[in-house]
Amino acid sequence: MSVLGNLLIGMFITSVAQVDEVADFSNAVAFQPANMAQMEEYLIAIDNRMDAVISIDAYFYDVVFERYVVKDPRLLQDAIDESGHTRRVVLLFDEPLWKMRRLVNSDYLHDETLETLEAIVAQYKSFEFMHIEAYSDLYQQYNDTGSVRMLYSAHYLGFDCYGPFMSCGDNTVGKASQPYVLDLLHKAIVENASAAQIMLIPGTFLDEKQIHYKDGEQLVTQFLRYMDIVNKNSSIIGGIGGFAWGTMGNSSNVFTGARNIPWLRGVIQHQFQKLLRIE
């Protein structure tokens, strides 16, 4: 059974240079390295102050065959060893089922994908694993079949659903809300006798087109509701990770992360430091 002192607490950063910015209120930091060299740079920057949560899809995804594949773990382990990182490493699969659904416009590849991910978990025994799925895929699965498929051998399971707490922004699918999807996930974990704990992923950004949050009040309210879930449900929650710290985007939309929203940055720092003091 989890206690608050075992939580992963931190942010998803968008640049290695941001590691130091989150270190004083985090015990973990997530990042998506572009290559092995950048992964080593990220781990060296952590300097064993925090656990590493590595968004690893690109490493296992074959862009030619458009499938996840099993790879020899030695290359990844050697890179970690070279960095000198000795704390926990969690490998994150980010929306793999939604990626497959977009590819073929159905859940046709879900079973094959999960079989491959299960094989990876079985082979990479020195790592922990996290599967974060798009809320829309979980919602669609349940509507179609009455059940939810995920990587139940993972240590952490979660979903992303950005917007007011009772929806998922302007593009909400069906009647999905964050409490609804959270309950769906928890029931699926219990029904599948999984030892996984739930990873909460609150949005910590404002997007230029306001697709997800219309204003700062919606954003902060969502974050504080997630903090309330952490404090009241420590036995099933494995961590909380804000997305995202840095700013991202392209010509179609810009997502301003918490580091550039002073009032939100202050709320996150205060709330996460309170959790860390419980340890």
Secondary structure, DSSP 8 states (H G I E B T S, - for coil): ---GGG-EEEEE-SSGGGHHHHGGG-SEEEE--SSHHHHHHHHHHHTTSSEEEEE-HHHHEETTTTEE----HHHHHHHHHHHT--S-EEEEEESHHHHHHHHHTSSTTHHHHHHHHHHHHHH-TTSEEEEEEEHHHHHHHHHHHSS----TTSSEEEEE--SSTTS-STT--TT--HHHHHHHHHHHHHHTT---EEEE--B-EEETT-SS-SSHHHHHHHHHHHHHHHHH-TTTEEEEEEB-SS-EE-SS-EEEEGGG-HHHHHHHHHHHHHHHHH-
